[in-house]
């Protein structure tokens, strides 16, 4: 399978609050979902949700970065979906769009810091 990622991802689980900004007619706008991201980069994230988020759905995501106890707000578009457990858990690949540059900078700094920490303590 061809690798399509634009930037390296950090495999890190963080809490996330997702709000649906726009999407298909059957998705209620403004629905709030509490979930987590499985990995993250400056260009996107893999998230887990309890509802199917159709491709091209626009999301507002508030990430709580566990090691910094800092919240970062990003907007993204669902690029792919995968059923993890039928009618219970779904994963979605989300590409960041229209996200403020300061949020992307915070993510880049966090990813760099985590990678540095892991290289110093490879346990």
N, C-alpha and C positions, 0 to 999 in steps of 0.2 A: 504494500500500500504506500502510495506517495505521501511524504510528509509535507503538509501545507502550512505549518506554523511559521509565522513571520519572526517570532522571537522565542527565546528559550523560556520554558515555564518552570515555575517553582512548585514542586509537589508539596502542598501545604494546605491543611484544612482550616478554614476560617468561617466564622458565623456570617450569615448574609441575610438581609431583609430585602425581598424583591417586591417591587410594585410594577404591575403591568401598565405601561403607558399607552400602547396601542397594539392592536393585533386583530385576530379574526373576530367575527361577530359573536361567536359563542364564548369568548373570554370576557369576563367582566373587567372593565377598566378600573384602575385604582385598587385591584385586589392585592392584599398584602400576604406574602408567603414568607414563612420563616424557614430557612434552610441553611446550606453551607456550600462553600466552593471547595472543590477537590484539588485544583491547581490554578495558578494564576500567572499572568505575565502582563507586560505593559500594553499588549494588544488584545487581551481577552482572558476568559476564564472558563473552566468546566464547572458547572454548578449542578447540584442535585435538588430536585423539587418533588412535590407530591402530586402535581398535576402536569399534564402535557403542555408544554409551551411550544406552540407551533413555530415552524421556521418563519423568519422575518418579524416575529413579535418583538416590539421594542420594550425594553425593561429599564427601570431605574433600580440600581443595586447599591445598597449600603453595606459595605464590607467592614467587619470589625476585625482588624489584624491582631490576632491573639497575643503575640509577643510584644506588641507596642501599645495595646489597648487604645488604638486609634481607629477612628471611623473614616473611611474613604467612600465618597459617593461617585458612582460611574454610571453611564448609560450604555446600553449595549443592544445588539441585534442578535437574535437566536439564529445560528448558522446550521446546527444539526441537533437531532434528538435521538435518544437511545432509551429503550425500555430496560430497566434494571430488574424490576420485580413487577409483574403484571398488575396494573391498577393500584400500585403502591408507591413506587419510586421511579423517577425518570432522571436521566442526565441530559444536559444541553450544553452545547458549545456556544459561547456568547462572544461575539467580537465587539470590543468597545467602539462606540460611535459618539460623537458630540460630547466627549468627556473633557472637562476643563484640564488644561495643561498642568495645573498645580496638582490635580489628583493623579495624573500619569507620573509626574515627578515623584510624588510620595510613594507610589507603587514601585517605581524603578529603584528608589533608595532602599525601600523595604526588601525587595528581592536581592539587591546587591548585598545588603547587610546580612540577610539570612544565609546566602551562599558563602559569604566570608566566614560566618560563625560555623557553618558545617565543615568548611575546609580546615578550620583550626581545631574542631572537635568532631572528628569523623565517626563518632560512636553511634 
